[in-house]
Amino acid sequence: MLDKVIITCAVTGSTMEALKINPSVPVTPRQIADEALAARKAGAAIVHIHVRDPTTGEPSMELSLYEQVVNYIRDAGSDVLINLTTGPGARFAPSDENPMMAGKGSVMATPEKRVEHVVKLRPDLCSLDIATMTFPNYAFVNLPVHLERMAAMVQAAGVKPELEVFDLGHVRLANHMIHSGIIQGTPLFQLCLGIPWTAPASTAGMMALVNELPAHVQWAAFGISSQEFPMIAQAVVLGGNVRVGLEDNIYIRRGELANGNAPLVERAVTIIEALGSQVATPAEARTFLGLTR
């Protein structure tokens, strides 16, 4: 177990289902930033950020929305570390009439477009999904050649990529990128568990991924929905960091919606401290992750 555990809070995500069920999921740039600041006050050292169309709540890739969120957080003087997503722009749903063509729900973009907000805003971290996988109605497409280009661009901007892996094959690809020198410095992995149809949110699922990680890497993990809190405990016991937030789970307990991200972070703090570890501050997280600016 780590003496100090880093908590990341994923404040909004990109699914409409969560927003339809829980009105506390933030939508506007100000709401997202306020939730990030509340998560920091509750104990999070890192906030992971998506943006949404302020009118519809739909996921967005609009640079100006990212810019507003980041500026709100920075102007507040917060020391929280900012982690921007690069996941949007990789959704492909083949047309029923012609599977060679993109159908409804597809959002595909170039690697350059997917990281333009990261290159311009230079957050502390950004996610890099080492994953091509199947969701119920679409494929999440991340070709190795695209990942290489994205990794090169964000690292040239001084941003540390967080390697999001959802299954064993993703860890193998990430390891290849590390050994090939594409990923620089001490790697940071995020183990994403319970997403259909990937590694399960279970002790065996987490251990399977952990056992394939290179030596001397930093890692964190999370489980979605009802497995969010059990996977926090499991990650701490196995020596990892943790992630919570309304992106992953909209309930504070069975049948009770969370009224924001802060209660989820507070529950994570309770679990971490009950297991004998302490919660890392943003300054400590910066040191542990080797961030130099």
N, C-alpha and C positions, 0 to 999 in steps of 0.2 A: 504494500500500500504506500501511496505517496503521502508525505507529510503535509503538503499543500496541494489541494485539488482545484483546478481551474473549472469554473462554471461558465459555459456559453449559453446564452439565451437566444433562441431563434424566434423572433418576435411576431412574425406574421405569416411567412410562407406564401404559397401561391395557389392554394386550392380554394375553390368557391364553396365547397361543401362545408368547410370549417366556418366560413363567414356566415353561411345560411343558418347554421345551428347556434353559433355563439356570437352575439353582437359585440362582444368585447375584443374580437380580432380587429386590430387597427388597420385602417385603410388609407387615410390621407397622410402626406409626409409629416405633418405636425403630430398626428396620432402615433405614427410609427416611431418618431423620435422621442415622444413623451414616454412611450412604452419602453424604449431602450433605456432612457434615463431612470425610469422606475425600476427596471431590472437591475441596473447598476447599483442603485441604492439598496436593493434587496440582497445583493451579494454576487451578481454576475460580474466577471472580469471582461468578458467578450460579448458583443451583441452581433448576431448574424441577421443580415437584412436583405429582404426582398422588397419590391415596391409594387403598388397596385394603382390602377386607374382611380383617381379620387372620386369619380362620379359613379362608376359601375362596380368597383371592387375587384374587377378582373385583374389578373397578373399583368404586369407591364415591364417593358425593357426601356422605358423612356429615361434618357440621361438626366433631364431636368428634375425628375422626381427623385432619383438617387442624390442628385446634387442638393436638393432641398433638405432631405433627411440628414445627410452628412453635415451640412452647414448648421442645421438646428442643433445637432449634438455637439459639434465643435464650438459653436457660439455660446453654448451653455457652460463651457469650461470643463466638461466632464473628462475624466481620465480613462473612461471605458475604451477598450480596444474595439475597433470597428472591423467587421468581417462582412464583405459584400458578396452576394451570390453571383455566380456566373452560369447557373443552371439554365435559365431561360434561353430559348433559341435552339433547343435540341429535341423538340417534340414533333414526331412524325406519325400521322394517322393516314394510312393509304386510302385513297378514294375507292369506294365500292365498285364504281364503274370501271376505273382504270387504276389498279394498284401501283402503277409506275408514277402516278401523280399524287400530290399531297391532297388529302381530303380535309373536311371540316375539323377544326381543332388543332391542325398542324401549325407550329410556329418554329420555323427553321431559319437560322441566321449564320453568317460567317463567323469564324473564330474571332476576327477583329471586332465585329459588332458585339459579340458576347462579352468582350472584356473592355470595351471602350470606356465605360464608367469607372472601371478599376484603374485603368491607365491615367485617366484624367484626375480622379479624386484621390488616388494613392492612399487607400485605407491601410490599416496594419496588416490585414489578411484578406484573402478571398477564397471562396470554395472552388475546388476543381473536381468535378464529378468524374471519377475514373470508372465510368459505367456506361455500357450499352445494355439496356434491359427492357423487359416487357411490363407495361402497366395494362390494366384491363382493356383500355380502348386506344392505346397508342404505344409507340416505342420511344424510349428515351435514348437518343443516338449520340454517342461521343466516340468518334473514330480516333484511334491513336495519333494519326497525323494532325488532327485538329487539336487534340490535347497538347501535343508538343508545341504547336504554335501559340496556344493560349498560355502555356507555362512560360514560354520564352518572353512573351510580352509583359505578363504581370511581374515576373522576376526582374526584368529590365527596369520596371517602374519602381522597384524596391519593395514589392508586396510579396508576402509569404503565402504560397498556396497551401490550403488545407485540403488534403487528399481524401475526398469522400469516397468510401468503398462500401458496396452493398452485398458483396458476395466474394467467394474465394478467388474466382478468376480476376476480379477487380484488384485484389491485393497482389496477385501475380503480375498484372500489368503495371501497377504502381511500383512494385519492386524492380521491374525491368527499367522503368523510367528513372528510378534512383540510380541503379547500377550503370546506366548509360550516361549519367551526368545531366539529364534533362531537368531533374529536380535537384536543386542546389541546397547546401546547408543541411541542417538536421531536419529530416522530414517530419511533418505533422499529419497524422492520420485521423480521420473521423469515421468510426464504424457505425453504419446506419442499419438498424435492425428492425425487422418486422414489416417492411414495406413489401406489398405484393409485387412480384413473386421472387423474393430474394432471401437472404439469410434470416432465419427466425429470430425473434427477440426472446432468446433463451440462454441459459448458462452454456449449453453446448454450442449454440450458434456463435456467441461472443468468443468463447475459447477457441473455436475453430479459426476465426479470423485473427485473434491475438497470436496464436501459435505460428502463423505465417508471416507476421511482421518482422522486418529486419531488427537486428539488435540495436539498442540505443536510440530508438525513435521516440518521439512524443506521440501519444494517442489519446483519443477521447471516444466516447460511445454514447449512443442513445437508443431507446426503443420508442416506438410510436404508441399512441392511444393508451390503453390500460397497462402497457408494459413500460411506460416512461419511468415510473418511480422504482420498480423492481430492477430495471437495467441500470439505474443510477447506483444502487447498492452493489450490483454485480461488478460494474466498472471500477468502483472504488476498491473493492476487495481484490480485484485482479491487477491493480496498480495503474489505473487509467484516470483520465479526466472525464467530465460529464457535460451533457447538453440537455436543456429543457426548453420549454416555450410553446406558445400557441401554434407554431408551425407544426409541431409534432403531436400535441395533445391538448384538447380544449377543456378537459375536466380536471378539477382539483381533487375530486374523489368520485367514487361510483355514483352516477346520476346527478352530480352537482357541477355545473359549469364553472370554470375559473373566471373570475371577474377581471382578469388581466394577467400579464406575465409575471408580475412581482410575486403573487402567491405561489406560483410554480417554482420560482427561484428560491423562495423562503423554504419550501418543502425540501428542495435539494440540499439547502444548507443544513437543515435538521438531520437529514439522512447522513450526510458527510460527517458531521460532528458526532452523531451517535455512533458511528463506526470508528471514531478515534482519530480522524484526520481534521485538518483545518481548511478553510476556504482561502484560496489565493486572491490577493489583491491584483488590480490591473498592473501595477508596477512589478509585482512578483511574476505575474504571467508573462510580461514582456521579457523579463530576464530568463525565465524557464524556456521560452520559445525562441530565444536568440534574436529578438527584434532589436534593431540598432537605431531606429529613428522614432 
